[in-house]
Amino acid sequence: MSPEIALDEIARGLQMALLLGGPPLIAVLVIGVVVGILQAATQINEPTIAFVFKAVMLIATLAATGHFLLGRLVAFTIDLFHRIPQLIG
């Protein structure tokens, strides 16, 4: 395996990691900012409130996009397994 092929596969793996991790992370980030602003406005400094809202949003996001994300991961893995003979050379 040449270094160019290895770097290409690493880049594909990192792109897949960003695709899989992006929606849950963005959802949790948005809800964290919103809850933080609301807590600052009301001066309620309770960390469990933010945690509960983040956990609920994470579960909702994974329930909404989980099928798509899992399908992409399975397709990537199958494609990678099919390309092993060409990668080894």
C-alpha positions as CSV (number, residue, x, y, z in Angstrom):
1,M,0.0,0.0,0.0
2,S,1.4,3.3,-1.0
3,P,1.4,6.4,1.3
4,E,-1.0,8.1,-1.1
5,I,-3.6,5.3,-0.8
6,A,-3.2,5.2,3.0
7,L,-3.7,9.0,3.3
8,D,-6.7,8.8,1.0
9,E,-8.3,6.0,3.2
10,I,-7.5,8.0,6.4
11,A,-9.2,11.1,4.8
12,R,-12.2,9.0,3.9
13,G,-12.4,7.7,7.5
14,L,-12.2,11.1,9.0
15,Q,-14.9,12.4,6.6
16,M,-17.1,9.6,7.7
17,A,-16.4,10.4,11.4
18,L,-17.4,14.0,10.8
19,L,-20.6,12.9,9.0
20,L,-21.6,10.5,11.8
21,G,-20.7,12.8,14.6
22,G,-21.8,16.1,13.1
23,P,-25.6,16.0,13.6
24,P,-25.5,14.9,17.3
25,L,-22.8,17.3,18.2
26,I,-24.4,20.3,16.5
27,A,-27.7,19.5,18.2
28,V,-26.1,19.3,21.6
29,L,-24.1,22.5,21.0
30,V,-27.2,24.4,20.0
31,I,-29.3,23.3,22.9
32,G,-26.3,24.0,25.2
33,V,-26.1,27.5,24.0
34,V,-29.9,28.1,24.3
35,V,-30.0,26.6,27.8
36,G,-26.9,28.6,28.8
37,I,-28.5,31.8,27.6
38,L,-31.8,31.0,29.4
39,Q,-29.9,30.2,32.6
40,A,-27.9,33.4,32.4
41,A,-31.1,35.4,31.9
42,T,-32.9,33.8,34.8
43,Q,-29.8,33.4,37.0
44,I,-30.5,29.8,37.6
45,N,-27.2,28.0,38.0
46,E,-28.2,24.4,38.0
47,P,-26.0,22.1,35.9
48,T,-28.5,19.3,35.8
49,I,-30.9,21.3,33.8
50,A,-28.4,21.7,31.0
51,F,-27.5,18.0,31.2
52,V,-31.1,16.8,31.0
53,F,-31.9,19.0,28.0
54,K,-28.7,17.9,26.2
55,A,-29.4,14.3,26.9
56,V,-33.0,14.6,25.6
57,M,-31.8,16.4,22.5
58,L,-29.1,13.8,21.9
59,I,-31.6,11.0,22.1
60,A,-34.0,12.8,19.8
61,T,-31.3,13.5,17.3
62,L,-30.1,10.0,17.2
63,A,-33.7,8.7,16.9
64,A,-34.3,11.1,14.0
65,T,-31.0,10.5,12.1
66,G,-29.9,7.2,13.5
67,H,-31.2,5.1,10.5
68,F,-29.4,7.4,8.0
69,L,-26.2,7.5,10.0
70,L,-26.1,3.7,10.5
71,G,-26.9,3.1,6.8
72,R,-23.9,5.4,5.8
73,L,-21.6,3.6,8.3
74,V,-22.6,0.1,7.0
75,A,-22.2,1.2,3.4
76,F,-18.8,2.7,4.1
77,T,-17.7,-0.5,5.9
78,I,-18.9,-2.8,3.1
79,D,-17.2,-0.6,0.5
80,L,-14.0,-0.7,2.5
81,F,-14.1,-4.5,2.8
82,H,-14.7,-4.8,-0.9
83,R,-11.7,-2.6,-1.6
84,I,-9.3,-4.5,0.6
85,P,-7.8,-6.6,-2.3
86,Q,-7.1,-3.4,-4.3
87,L,-5.6,-1.7,-1.3
88,I,-3.2,-4.5,-0.5
89,G,-2.2,-4.7,-4.1
